Amino acid sequence: MRNLFYILVIVAGAMVLSSCQGYNRMVEKQEAVTSQWGNVQNAYQRRADLIPNLVNTVKGYAQHEQETFTQVTEARARATQTVIDPENLTEEALQEYQQAQNQVSQALGRLLLIQENYPELKANQNFLALQDELAGSENRISVERNRFNEMARDYNSYIRKFPQVIYAGWFKFEPKAYFEAVPEAQTAPQVVF
């Protein structure tokens, strides 16, 4: 009888240690997702910080393109006001955030098209430098979003495996949403010379 008691104590102790280890691993993975989300926001903030400089440079050359400048400025304002709590990375919240960022991308595209009407703008060093910085920002955003999706995938798959799925339910570890391509990305842009 005494041996049975010791065996039950050992089994219970092993289960507690296993659950602690699983819980700690889930916390680490959740924090990795949260940290990577900060990197995504940082990349978007870098782009938002460059936009006023780009707009002002283009404004100097294209005084009558006020509507485009207004659209870029408004899209940037909406994007910087759309904030997601890293603990609440739901599909809906991420889609809203992504939609605001896509509006910035579209407005920037219209702003960059203005250069076609102003040959002296194409040669302006400030404009070219800002355009390069903006392209670099877009690349950083893409890299950080991909890393975020990798971290979210790792976390999501971990909390769905046995026995973590049990502990995840107990401690309310919820799956994280992914960045997805916008529907317009399914159609390749046409280049016409």
N, CA and C atoms as an extended XYZ file, in Angstrom:
579
Properties=species:S:1:pos:R:3:atomname:S:1:resname:S:1:resid:I:1 pbc="F F F"
N         0.825       -1.192        0.000 N   MET     1
C         0.000        0.000        0.000 CA  MET     1
C         0.872        1.259        0.000 C   MET     1
N         1.920        1.174        0.784 N   ARG     2
C         2.814        2.317        0.872 CA  ARG     2
C         3.514        2.572       -0.464 C   ARG     2
N         3.893        1.493       -1.144 N   ASN     3
C         4.543        1.626       -2.448 CA  ASN     3
C         3.602        2.280       -3.465 C   ASN     3
N         2.358        1.918       -3.415 N   LEU     4
C         1.374        2.517       -4.314 CA  LEU     4
C         1.260        4.016       -4.061 C   LEU     4
N         1.290        4.404       -2.816 N   PHE     5
C         1.233        5.829       -2.464 CA  PHE     5
C         2.437        6.566       -3.053 C   PHE     5
N         3.630        5.999       -2.923 N   TYR     6
C         4.845        6.626       -3.452 CA  TYR     6
C         4.793        6.713       -4.977 C   TYR     6
N         4.268        5.690       -5.597 N   ILE     7
C         4.148        5.705       -7.062 CA  ILE     7
C         3.182        6.799       -7.500 C   ILE     7
N         2.053        6.924       -6.799 N   LEU     8
C         1.088        7.974       -7.135 CA  LEU     8
C         1.688        9.365       -6.913 C   LEU     8
N         2.450        9.546       -5.869 N   VAL     9
C         3.103       10.829       -5.604 CA  VAL     9
C         4.108       11.147       -6.703 C   VAL     9
N         4.870       10.146       -7.132 N   ILE    10
C         5.865       10.346       -8.195 CA  ILE    10
C         5.161       10.684       -9.515 C   ILE    10
N         4.110        9.966       -9.854 N   VAL    11
C         3.362       10.229      -11.092 CA  VAL    11
C         2.752       11.637      -11.047 C   VAL    11
N         2.157       11.995       -9.915 N   ALA    12
C         1.562       13.330       -9.780 CA  ALA    12
C         2.644       14.401       -9.889 C   ALA    12
N         3.787       14.163       -9.273 N   GLY    13
C         4.895       15.116       -9.364 CA  GLY    13
C         5.392       15.276      -10.796 C   GLY    13
N         5.479       14.157      -11.522 N   ALA    14
C         5.905       14.204      -12.925 CA  ALA    14
C         4.909       14.986      -13.772 C   ALA    14
N         3.633       14.805      -13.493 N   MET    15
C         2.614       15.537      -14.246 CA  MET    15
C         2.699       17.035      -13.964 C   MET    15
N         2.936       17.396      -12.711 N   VAL    16
C         3.053       18.815      -12.362 CA  VAL    16
C         4.276       19.418      -13.037 C   VAL    16
N         5.402       18.718      -13.002 N   LEU    17
C         6.608       19.220      -13.654 CA  LEU    17
C         6.408       19.357      -15.161 C   LEU    17
N         5.738       18.378      -15.744 N   SER    18
C         5.459       18.419      -17.181 CA  SER    18
C         4.574       19.609      -17.528 C   SER    18
N         3.548       19.844      -16.723 N   SER    19
C         2.658       20.973      -17.009 CA  SER    19
C         3.377       22.300      -16.817 C   SER    19
N         4.259       22.385      -15.832 N   CYS    20
C         5.027       23.624      -15.629 CA  CYS    20
C         5.925       23.888      -16.819 C   CYS    20
N         6.582       22.826      -17.294 N   GLN    21
C         7.467       22.977      -18.447 CA  GLN    21
C         6.660       23.384      -19.689 C   GLN    21
N         5.539       22.755      -19.903 N   GLY    22
C         4.686       23.104      -21.046 CA  GLY    22
C         4.160       24.522      -20.943 C   GLY    22
N         3.745       24.912      -19.765 N   TYR    23
C         3.242       26.273      -19.553 CA  TYR    23
C         4.349       27.289      -19.833 C   TYR    23
N         5.533       27.047      -19.296 N   ASN    24
C         6.645       27.980      -19.492 CA  ASN    24
C         7.013       28.096      -20.967 C   ASN    24
N         6.959       27.000      -21.688 N   ARG    25
C         7.263       27.020      -23.122 CA  ARG    25
C         6.196       27.815      -23.888 C   ARG    25
N         4.945       27.663      -23.499 N   MET    26
C         3.869       28.437      -24.148 CA  MET    26
C         4.071       29.930      -23.890 C   MET    26
N         4.466       30.281      -22.673 N   VAL    27
C         4.717       31.688      -22.346 CA  VAL    27
C         5.864       32.221      -23.205 C   VAL    27
N         6.941       31.449      -23.348 N   GLU    28
C         8.077       31.874      -24.179 CA  GLU    28
C         7.645       32.112      -25.617 C   GLU    28
N         6.869       31.204      -26.161 N   LYS    29
C         6.430       31.329      -27.549 CA  LYS    29
C         5.453       32.493      -27.714 C   LYS    29
N         4.587       32.694      -26.734 N   GLN    30
C         3.658       33.822      -26.786 CA  GLN    30
C         4.431       35.140      -26.736 C   GLN    30
N         5.447       35.205      -25.903 N   GLU    31
C         6.269       36.417      -25.814 CA  GLU    31
C         7.059       36.650      -27.101 C   GLU    31
N         7.483       35.588      -27.753 N   ALA    32
C         8.179       35.736      -29.032 CA  ALA    32
C         7.252       36.346      -30.076 C   ALA    32
N         5.987       35.919      -30.086 N   VAL    33
C         5.007       36.490      -31.015 CA  VAL    33
C         4.792       37.969      -30.692 C   VAL    33
N         4.643       38.285      -29.423 N   THR    34
C         4.431       39.679      -29.008 CA  THR    34
C         5.626       40.540      -29.376 C   THR    34
N         6.820       40.029      -29.149 N   SER    35
C         8.033       40.763      -29.488 CA  SER    35
C         8.128       41.003      -30.994 C   SER    35
N         7.817       39.977      -31.769 N   GLN    36
C         7.874       40.127      -33.222 CA  GLN    36
C         6.799       41.100      -33.701 C   GLN    36
N         5.656       41.135      -33.041 N   TRP    37
C         4.623       42.109      -33.389 CA  TRP    37
C         5.171       43.530      -33.199 C   TRP    37
N         5.964       43.732      -32.166 N   GLY    38
C         6.611       45.028      -31.954 CA  GLY    38
C         7.533       45.380      -33.109 C   GLY    38
N         8.227       44.397      -33.654 N   ASN    39
C         9.097       44.642      -34.812 CA  ASN    39
C         8.279       45.026      -36.041 C   ASN    39
N         7.130       44.402      -36.220 N   VAL    40
C         6.243       44.756      -37.341 CA  VAL    40
C         5.790       46.204      -37.191 C   VAL    40
N         5.338       46.558      -35.991 N   GLN    41
C         4.884       47.933      -35.762 CA  GLN    41
C         6.027       48.932      -35.951 C   GLN    41
N         7.222       48.555      -35.549 N   ASN    42
C         8.378       49.423      -35.725 CA  ASN    42
C         8.654       49.683      -37.207 C   ASN    42
N         8.548       48.647      -38.032 N   ALA    43
C         8.764       48.810      -39.470 CA  ALA    43
C         7.700       49.723      -40.081 C   ALA    43
N         6.439       49.546      -39.659 N   TYR    44
C         5.383       50.432      -40.157 CA  TYR    44
C         5.593       51.867      -39.671 C   TYR    44
N         6.074       52.036      -38.456 N   GLN    45
C         6.321       53.380      -37.926 CA  GLN    45
C         7.437       54.060      -38.707 C   GLN    45
N         8.451       53.310      -39.091 N   ARG    46
C         9.546       53.882      -39.888 CA  ARG    46
C         8.991       54.443      -41.190 C   ARG    46
N         8.103       53.679      -41.819 N   ARG    47
C         7.490       54.161      -43.062 CA  ARG    47
C         6.658       55.406      -42.788 C   ARG    47
N         5.877       55.386      -41.709 N   ALA    48
C         5.040       56.545      -41.382 CA  ALA    48
C         5.895       57.784      -41.113 C   ALA    48
N         7.061       57.606      -40.525 N   ASP    49
C         7.944       58.741      -40.257 CA  ASP    49
C         8.552       59.312      -41.537 C   ASP    49
N         8.750       58.482      -42.552 N   LEU    50
C         9.321       58.953      -43.816 CA  LEU    50
C         8.307       59.680      -44.690 C   LEU    50
N         7.040       59.346      -44.536 N   ILE    51
C         6.013       59.892      -45.433 CA  ILE    51
C         5.968       61.418      -45.433 C   ILE    51
N         5.971       62.106      -44.283 N   PRO    52
C         5.919       63.574      -44.340 CA  PRO    52
C         7.083       64.182      -45.128 C   PRO    52
N         8.282       63.607      -45.010 N   ASN    53
C         9.429       64.120      -45.767 CA  ASN    53
C         9.236       63.922      -47.262 C   ASN    53
N         8.724       62.771      -47.637 N   LEU    54
C         8.478       62.495      -49.052 CA  LEU    54
C         7.394       63.420      -49.594 C   LEU    54
N         6.318       63.581      -48.840 N   VAL    55
C         5.221       64.451      -49.272 CA  VAL    55
C         5.725       65.886      -49.440 C   VAL    55
N         6.493       66.385      -48.495 N   ASN    56
C         6.983       67.760      -48.582 CA  ASN    56
C         7.938       67.952      -49.753 C   ASN    56
N         8.744       66.955      -50.046 N   THR    57
C         9.653       67.045      -51.193 CA  THR    57
C         8.858       67.116      -52.487 C   THR    57
N         7.869       66.255      -52.612 N   VAL    58
C         7.054       66.248      -53.830 CA  VAL    58
C         6.220       67.522      -53.919 C   VAL    58
N         5.724       68.012      -52.782 N   LYS    59
C         4.912       69.239      -52.768 CA  LYS    59
C         5.680       70.416      -53.366 C   LYS    59
N         6.967       70.449      -53.089 N   GLY    60
C         7.773       71.541      -53.619 CA  GLY    60
C         7.752       71.598      -55.132 C   GLY    60
N         7.565       70.487      -55.771 N   TYR    61
C         7.552       70.429      -57.230 CA  TYR    61
C         6.142       70.426      -57.814 C   TYR    61
N         5.196       69.918      -57.088 N   ALA    62
C         3.858       69.699      -57.644 CA  ALA    62
C         2.813       70.393      -56.779 C   ALA    62
N         2.764       71.690      -56.871 N   GLN    63
C         1.875       72.473      -56.019 CA  GLN    63
C         0.399       72.146      -56.218 C   GLN    63
N        -0.020       71.800      -57.420 N   HIS    64
C        -1.447       71.626      -57.687 CA  HIS    64
C        -1.937       70.185      -57.481 C   HIS    64
N        -1.131       69.322      -56.892 N   GLU    65
C        -1.530       67.933      -56.641 CA  GLU    65
C        -2.047       67.766      -55.209 C   GLU    65
N        -2.752       68.759      -54.721 N   GLN    66
C        -3.171       68.798      -53.320 CA  GLN    66
C        -4.015       67.594      -52.905 C   GLN    66
N        -4.869       67.120      -53.789 N   GLU    67
C        -5.743       65.999      -53.430 CA  GLU    67
C        -4.922       64.754      -53.077 C   GLU    67
N        -3.894       64.489      -53.851 N   THR    68
C        -3.040       63.322      -53.569 CA  THR    68
C        -2.330       63.481      -52.243 C   THR    68
N        -1.823       64.696      -51.968 N   PHE    69
C        -1.129       64.935      -50.695 CA  PHE    69
C        -2.079       64.722      -49.523 C   PHE    69
N        -3.306       65.195      -49.690 N   THR    70
C        -4.306       65.035      -48.627 CA  THR    70
C        -4.596       63.557      -48.387 C   THR    70
N        -4.737       62.776      -49.470 N   GLN    71
C        -5.011       61.344      -49.333 CA  GLN    71
C        -3.874       60.619      -48.617 C   GLN    71
N        -2.641       60.964      -48.967 N   VAL    72
C        -1.483       60.330      -48.325 CA  VAL    72
C        -1.460       60.676      -46.838 C   VAL    72
N        -1.666       61.935      -46.529 N   THR    73
C        -1.630       62.386      -45.142 CA  THR    73
C        -2.747       61.741      -44.325 C   THR    73
N        -3.945       61.679      -44.892 N   GLU    74
C        -5.073       61.063      -44.179 CA  GLU    74
C        -4.863       59.562      -43.979 C   GLU    74
N        -4.347       58.894      -45.002 N   ALA    75
C        -4.092       57.456      -44.882 CA  ALA    75
C        -3.037       57.190      -43.813 C   ALA    75
N        -2.000       58.006      -43.778 N   ARG    76
C        -0.961       57.861      -42.759 CA  ARG    76
C        -1.556       58.069      -41.371 C   ARG    76
N        -2.412       59.080      -41.224 N   ALA    77
C        -3.031       59.356      -39.923 CA  ALA    77
C        -3.896       58.183      -39.473 C   ALA    77
N        -4.684       57.623      -40.383 N   ARG    78
C        -5.528       56.465      -40.030 CA  ARG    78
C        -4.668       55.270      -39.633 C   ARG    78
N        -3.595       55.064      -40.371 N   ALA    79
C        -2.735       53.909      -40.091 CA  ALA    79
C        -2.041       54.040      -38.745 C   ALA    79
N        -1.630       55.243      -38.384 N   THR    80
C        -0.933       55.403      -37.101 CA  THR    80
C        -1.913       55.377      -35.931 C   THR    80
N        -3.197       55.595      -36.204 N   GLN    81
C        -4.201       55.549      -35.146 CA  GLN    81
C        -4.754       54.142      -34.930 C   GLN    81
N        -4.551       53.264      -35.897 N   THR    82
C        -5.026       51.892      -35.772 CA  THR    82
C        -3.993       51.114      -34.974 C   THR    82
N        -4.366       50.731      -33.770 N   VAL    83
C        -3.447       50.050      -32.864 CA  VAL    83
C        -4.055       48.714      -32.449 C   VAL    83
N        -3.199       47.710      -32.360 N   ILE    84
C        -3.644       46.383      -31.925 CA  ILE    84
C        -2.893       46.026      -30.652 C   ILE    84
N        -3.643       45.547      -29.694 N   ASP    85
C        -3.051       45.024      -28.467 CA  ASP    85
C        -2.428       43.673      -28.806 C   ASP    85
N        -1.113       43.480      -28.554 N   PRO    86
C        -0.468       42.206      -28.894 CA  PRO    86
C        -1.131       40.994      -28.248 C   PRO    86
N        -1.835       41.201      -27.153 N   GLU    87
C        -2.515       40.083      -26.496 CA  GLU    87
C        -3.820       39.723      -27.217 C   GLU    87
N        -4.271       40.599      -28.126 N   ASN    88
C        -5.540       40.391      -28.814 CA  ASN    88
C        -5.321       40.418      -30.324 C   ASN    88
N        -4.449       39.545      -30.825 N   LEU    89
C        -4.162       39.492      -32.249 CA  LEU    89
C        -5.167       38.582      -32.940 C   LEU    89
N        -6.394       39.074      -33.064 N   THR    90
C        -7.452       38.291      -33.706 CA  THR    90
C        -7.444       38.556      -35.204 C   THR    90
N        -8.133       37.705      -35.940 N   GLU    91
C        -8.259       37.876      -37.389 CA  GLU    91
C        -8.840       39.251      -37.729 C   GLU    91
N        -9.911       39.639      -37.022 N   GLU    92
C       -10.597       40.898      -37.311 CA  GLU    92
C        -9.692       42.094      -37.029 C   GLU    92
N        -9.023       42.076      -35.888 N   ALA    93
C        -8.144       43.194      -35.531 CA  ALA    93
C        -6.989       43.305      -36.517 C   ALA    93
N        -6.416       42.175      -36.904 N   LEU    94
C        -5.306       42.197      -37.842 CA  LEU    94
C        -5.758       42.654      -39.222 C   LEU    94
N        -6.956       42.264      -39.641 N   GLN    95
C        -7.477       42.718      -40.934 CA  GLN    95
C        -7.694       44.228      -40.943 C   GLN    95
N        -8.219       44.766      -39.849 N   GLU    96
C        -8.421       46.211      -39.754 CA  GLU    96
C        -7.080       46.946      -39.840 C   GLU    96
N        -6.097       46.423      -39.131 N   TYR    97
C        -4.760       47.027      -39.144 CA  TYR    97
C        -4.166       46.951      -40.555 C   TYR    97
N        -4.282       45.786      -41.164 N   GLN    98
C        -3.735       45.588      -42.493 CA  GLN    98
C        -4.444       46.475      -43.521 C   GLN    98
N        -5.743       46.663      -43.378 N   GLN    99
C        -6.488       47.519      -44.300 CA  GLN    99
C        -5.993       48.968      -44.211 C   GLN    99
N        -5.752       49.447      -42.996 N   ALA   100
C        -5.236       50.810      -42.828 CA  ALA   100
C        -3.858       50.940      -43.467 C   ALA   100
N        -3.014       49.920      -43.310 N   GLN   101
C        -1.671       49.969      -43.905 CA  GLN   101
C        -1.748       49.873      -45.430 C   GLN   101
N        -2.701       49.109      -45.952 N   ASN   102
C        -2.864       49.006      -47.403 CA  ASN   102
C        -3.301       50.336      -48.000 C   ASN   102
N        -4.124       51.091      -47.268 N   GLN   103
C        -4.523       52.412      -47.749 CA  GLN   103
C        -3.311       53.336      -47.860 C   GLN   103
N        -2.373       53.207      -46.925 N   VAL   104
C        -1.138       53.993      -46.999 CA  VAL   104
C        -0.354       53.588      -48.247 C   VAL   104
N        -0.238       52.301      -48.483 N   SER   105
C         0.506       51.821      -49.654 CA  SER   105
C        -0.114       52.338      -50.953 C   SER   105
N        -1.428       52.304      -51.042 N   GLN   106
C        -2.101       52.787      -52.246 CA  GLN   106
C        -1.889       54.291      -52.431 C   GLN   106
N        -1.992       55.043      -51.348 N   ALA   107
C        -1.790       56.488      -51.428 CA  ALA   107
C        -0.352       56.808      -51.813 C   ALA   107
N         0.598       56.063      -51.281 N   LEU   108
C         1.997       56.273      -51.655 CA  LEU   108
C         2.219       55.967      -53.134 C   LEU   108
N         1.548       54.948      -53.622 N   GLY   109
C         1.655       54.626      -55.046 CA  GLY   109
C         1.198       55.790      -55.912 C   GLY   109
N         0.084       56.415      -55.522 N   ARG   110
C        -0.400       57.588      -56.275 CA  ARG   110
C         0.590       58.749      -56.165 C   ARG   110
N         1.174       58.915      -54.984 N   LEU   111
C         2.158       59.988      -54.790 CA  LEU   111
C         3.374       59.767      -55.676 C   LEU   111
N         3.834       58.536      -55.750 N   LEU   112
C         5.013       58.252      -56.566 CA  LEU   112
C         4.721       58.372      -58.065 C   LEU   112
N         3.475       58.220      -58.452 N   LEU   113
C         3.113       58.408      -59.865 CA  LEU   113
C         3.220       59.872      -60.285 C   LEU   113
N         3.134       60.772      -59.342 N   ILE   114
C         3.240       62.200      -59.657 CA  ILE   114
C         4.574       62.510      -60.318 C   ILE   114
N         5.602       61.770      -59.967 N   GLN   115
C         6.928       62.046      -60.525 CA  GLN   115
C         6.948       61.967      -62.046 C   GLN   115
N         6.034       61.200      -62.637 N   GLU   116
C         5.989       61.092      -64.098 CA  GLU   116
C         5.672       62.443      -64.740 C   GLU   116
N         4.915       63.286      -64.051 N   ASN   117
C         4.534       64.583      -64.603 CA  ASN   117
C         5.573       65.675      -64.340 C   ASN   117
N         6.571       65.367      -63.529 N   TYR   118
C         7.549       66.385      -63.138 CA  TYR   118
C         8.964       65.841      -63.328 C   TYR   118
N         9.514       66.028      -64.536 N   PRO   119
C        10.840       65.466      -64.835 CA  PRO   119
C        11.930       65.953      -63.867 C   PRO   119
N        11.835       67.212      -63.429 N   GLU   120
C        12.871       67.703      -62.510 CA  GLU   120
C        12.785       67.018      -61.147 C   GLU   120
N        11.596       66.517      -60.783 N   LEU   121
C        11.444       65.785      -59.529 CA  LEU   121
C        12.170       64.442      -59.609 C   LEU   121
N        12.116       63.806      -60.771 N   LYS   122
C        12.777       62.518      -60.936 CA  LYS   122
C        14.271       62.612      -60.670 C   LYS   122
N        14.856       63.767      -60.964 N   ALA   123
C        16.302       63.933      -60.812 CA  ALA   123
C        16.685       64.508      -59.443 C   ALA   123
N        15.721       64.928      -58.659 N   ASN   124
C        16.019       65.547      -57.366 CA  ASN   124
C        16.602       64.508      -56.409 C   ASN   124
N        17.772       64.817      -55.855 N   GLN   125
C        18.469       63.872      -54.976 CA  GLN   125
C        17.670       63.566      -53.700 C   GLN   125
N        17.015       64.579      -53.141 N   ASN   126
C        16.219       64.348      -51.931 CA  ASN   126
C        15.090       63.359      -52.211 C   ASN   126
N        14.426       63.570      -53.349 N   PHE   127
C        13.329       62.679      -53.715 CA  PHE   127
C        13.840       61.258      -53.929 C   PHE   127
N        14.954       61.127      -54.640 N   LEU   128
C        15.499       59.797      -54.903 CA  LEU   128
C        15.929       59.103      -53.613 C   LEU   128
N        16.536       59.865      -52.707 N   ALA   129
C        16.961       59.286      -51.427 CA  ALA   129
C        15.745       58.834      -50.611 C   ALA   129
N        14.713       59.682      -50.572 N   LEU   130
C        13.504       59.318      -49.833 CA  LEU   130
C        12.804       58.120      -50.465 C   LEU   130
N        12.805       58.073      -51.783 N   GLN   131
C        12.190       56.948      -52.484 CA  GLN   131
C        12.938       55.651      -52.140 C   GLN   131
N        14.272       55.715      -52.081 N   ASP   132
C        15.057       54.545      -51.700 CA  ASP   132
C        14.768       54.136      -50.257 C   ASP   132
N        14.669       55.124      -49.369 N   GLU   133
C        14.353       54.826      -47.967 CA  GLU   133
C        12.975       54.179      -47.840 C   GLU   133
N        12.037       54.682      -48.625 N   LEU   134
C        10.688       54.126      -48.591 CA  LEU   134
C        10.685       52.689      -49.112 C   LEU   134
N        11.438       52.433      -50.179 N   ALA   135
C        11.545       51.065      -50.700 CA  ALA   135
C        12.177       50.154      -49.649 C   ALA   135
N        13.192       50.672      -48.948 N   GLY   136
C        13.807       49.901      -47.872 CA  GLY   136
C        12.818       49.621      -46.753 C   GLY   136
N        11.975       50.609      -46.444 N   SER   137
C        10.957       50.417      -45.408 CA  SER   137
C         9.965       49.342      -45.812 C   SER   137
N         9.543       49.363      -47.057 N   GLU   138
C         8.600       48.352      -47.539 CA  GLU   138
C         9.216       46.955      -47.444 C   GLU   138
N        10.511       46.843      -47.757 N   ASN   139
C        11.188       45.548      -47.626 CA  ASN   139
C        11.255       45.110      -46.170 C   ASN   139
N        11.563       46.048      -45.276 N   ARG   140
C        11.611       45.720      -43.846 CA  ARG   140
C        10.239       45.251      -43.350 C   ARG   140
N         9.189       45.936      -43.801 N   ILE   141
C         7.835       45.552      -43.406 CA  ILE   141
C         7.556       44.118      -43.847 C   ILE   141
N         7.914       43.806      -45.077 N   SER   142
C         7.685       42.458      -45.599 CA  SER   142
C         8.452       41.412      -44.782 C   SER   142
N         9.702       41.699      -44.478 N   VAL   143
C        10.520       40.756      -43.698 CA  VAL   143
C         9.929       40.563      -42.303 C   VAL   143
N         9.568       41.655      -41.642 N   GLU   144
C         9.034       41.555      -40.280 CA  GLU   144
C         7.677       40.850      -40.255 C   GLU   144
N         6.860       41.094      -41.272 N   ARG   145
C         5.570       40.400      -41.339 CA  ARG   145
C         5.779       38.901      -41.531 C   ARG   145
N         6.737       38.531      -42.379 N   ASN   146
C         7.036       37.109      -42.572 CA  ASN   146
C         7.537       36.477      -41.273 C   ASN   146
N         8.414       37.180      -40.567 N   ARG   147
C         8.914       36.658      -39.292 CA  ARG   147
C         7.778       36.532      -38.277 C   ARG   147
N         6.881       37.509      -38.281 N   PHE   148
C         5.729       37.438      -37.381 CA  PHE   148
C         4.902       36.195      -37.683 C   PHE   148
N         4.618       35.960      -38.960 N   ASN   149
C         3.832       34.788      -39.334 CA  ASN   149
C         4.535       33.494      -38.914 C   ASN   149
N         5.871       33.455      -39.032 N   GLU   150
C         6.613       32.270      -38.592 CA  GLU   150
C         6.472       32.062      -37.089 C   GLU   150
N         6.606       33.158      -36.325 N   MET   151
C         6.470       33.055      -34.862 CA  MET   151
C         5.041       32.647      -34.477 C   MET   151
N         4.053       33.230      -35.143 N   ALA   152
C         2.654       32.894      -34.854 CA  ALA   152
C         2.378       31.436      -35.204 C   ALA   152
N         2.928       30.972      -36.319 N   ARG   153
C         2.742       29.570      -36.712 CA  ARG   153
C         3.364       28.639      -35.675 C   ARG   153
N         4.577       28.964      -35.233 N   ASP   154
C         5.253       28.141      -34.232 CA  ASP   154
C         4.441       28.086      -32.937 C   ASP   154
N         3.982       29.247      -32.492 N   TYR   155
C         3.175       29.328      -31.268 CA  TYR   155
C         1.852       28.567      -31.434 C   TYR   155
N         1.148       28.842      -32.536 N   ASN   156
C        -0.152       28.210      -32.765 CA  ASN   156
C        -0.037       26.686      -32.842 C   ASN   156
N         0.973       26.198      -33.539 N   SER   157
C         1.117       24.741      -33.644 CA  SER   157
C         1.513       24.143      -32.291 C   SER   157
N         2.306       24.859      -31.515 N   TYR   158
C         2.716       24.339      -30.206 CA  TYR   158
C         1.527       24.196      -29.261 C   TYR   158
N         0.666       25.215      -29.216 N   ILE   159
C        -0.457       25.145      -28.266 CA  ILE   159
C        -1.537       24.166      -28.714 C   ILE   159
N        -1.468       23.697      -29.943 N   ARG   160
C        -2.458       22.739      -30.437 CA  ARG   160
C        -1.995       21.291      -30.283 C   ARG   160
N        -0.716       21.079      -29.913 N   LYS   161
C        -0.192       19.722      -29.755 CA  LYS   161
C        -0.524       19.183      -28.369 C   LYS   161
N        -0.595       17.862      -28.294 N   PHE   162
C        -0.851       17.205      -27.024 CA  PHE   162
C         0.467       17.098      -26.264 C   PHE   162
N         0.542       17.349      -25.006 N   PRO   163
C        -0.481       17.664      -24.018 CA  PRO   163
C        -0.692       19.171      -23.835 C   PRO   163
N         0.058       19.995      -24.603 N   GLN   164
C        -0.066       21.446      -24.433 CA  GLN   164
C        -1.488       21.940      -24.668 C   GLN   164
N        -2.216       21.285      -25.543 N   VAL   165
C        -3.578       21.718      -25.843 CA  VAL   165
C        -4.431       21.735      -24.575 C   VAL   165
N        -4.149       20.831      -23.666 N   ILE   166
C        -4.891       20.793      -22.396 CA  ILE   166
C        -4.541       22.024      -21.564 C   ILE   166
N        -3.238       22.265      -21.417 N   TYR   167
C        -2.788       23.398      -20.604 CA  TYR   167
C        -3.149       24.731      -21.260 C   TYR   167
N        -3.092       24.770      -22.582 N   ALA   168
C        -3.446       26.001      -23.287 CA  ALA   168
C        -4.895       26.382      -23.000 C   ALA   168
N        -5.757       25.397      -22.975 N   GLY   169
C        -7.163       25.655      -22.650 CA  GLY   169
C        -7.343       26.115      -21.219 C   GLY   169
N        -6.636       25.496      -20.320 N   TRP   170
C        -6.745       25.864      -18.901 CA  TRP   170
C        -6.281       27.295      -18.650 C   TRP   170
N        -5.160       27.647      -19.311 N   PHE   171
C        -4.540       28.954      -19.044 CA  PHE   171
C        -4.887       30.003      -20.100 C   PHE   171
N        -5.840       29.689      -20.951 N   LYS   172
C        -6.385       30.616      -21.945 CA  LYS   172
C        -5.327       31.147      -22.927 C   LYS   172
N        -4.499       30.256      -23.448 N   PHE   173
C        -3.572       30.607      -24.523 CA  PHE   173
C        -4.347       30.474      -25.831 C   PHE   173
N        -4.613       31.611      -26.466 N   GLU   174
C        -5.415       31.644      -27.691 CA  GLU   174
C        -4.518       31.694      -28.922 C   GLU   174
N        -4.959       31.116      -30.043 N   PRO   175
C        -4.170       31.205      -31.280 CA  PRO   175
C        -4.040       32.660      -31.736 C   PRO   175
N        -2.937       32.954      -32.409 N   LYS   176
C        -2.683       34.290      -32.951 CA  LYS   176
C        -3.029       34.310      -34.441 C   LYS   176
N        -3.458       35.465      -34.925 N   ALA   177
C        -3.823       35.623      -36.339 CA  ALA   177
C        -2.555       35.792      -37.174 C   ALA   177
N        -2.692       35.592      -38.486 N   TYR   178
C        -1.585       35.732      -39.432 CA  TYR   178
C        -1.834       36.924      -40.345 C   TYR   178
N        -0.750       37.483      -40.864 N   PHE   179
C        -0.888       38.439      -41.956 CA  PHE   179
C        -1.183       37.643      -43.214 C   PHE   179
N        -2.101       38.145      -44.019 N   GLU   180
C        -2.438       37.498      -45.280 CA  GLU   180
C        -2.351       38.527      -46.400 C   GLU   180
N        -2.170       38.046      -47.599 N   ALA   181
C        -2.112       38.936      -48.755 CA  ALA   181
C        -3.472       39.577      -48.981 C   ALA   181
N        -3.450       40.808      -49.449 N   VAL   182
C        -4.695       41.484      -49.772 CA  VAL   182
C        -5.246       40.896      -51.072 C   VAL   182
N        -6.554       40.934      -51.272 N   PRO   183
C        -7.133       40.344      -52.494 CA  PRO   183
C        -6.532       40.912      -53.786 C   PRO   183
N        -6.159       42.197      -53.770 N   GLU   184
C        -5.583       42.806      -54.969 CA  GLU   184
C        -4.246       42.184      -55.353 C   GLU   184
N        -3.571       41.550      -54.402 N   ALA   185
C        -2.261       40.952      -54.671 CA  ALA   185
C        -2.372       39.731      -55.567 C   ALA   185
N        -3.580       39.198      -55.740 N   GLN   186
C        -3.773       38.027      -56.582 CA  GLN   186
C        -3.623       38.365      -58.070 C   GLN   186
N        -3.770       39.648      -58.406 N   THR   187
C        -3.659       40.086      -59.800 CA  THR   187
C        -2.320       40.785      -59.969 C   THR   187
N        -1.504       40.257      -60.877 N   ALA   188
C        -0.182       40.837      -61.116 CA  ALA   188
C        -0.340       42.205      -61.794 C   ALA   188
N         0.460       43.194      -61.396 N   PRO   189
C         0.391       44.494      -62.065 CA  PRO   189
C         0.909       44.389      -63.489 C   PRO   189
N         0.326       45.192      -64.374 N   GLN   190
C         0.748       45.191      -65.763 CA  GLN   190
C         1.750       46.317      -65.989 C   GLN   190
N         2.844       45.962      -66.630 N   VAL   191
C         3.862       46.950      -66.965 CA  VAL   191
C         3.755       47.225      -68.452 C   VAL   191
N         3.532       48.490      -68.782 N   VAL   192
C         3.354       48.874      -70.189 CA  VAL   192
C         4.437       49.892      -70.540 C   VAL   192
N         5.163       49.636      -71.615 N   PHE   193
C         6.201       50.579      -72.072 CA  PHE   193
C         5.725       51.320      -73.294 C   PHE   193
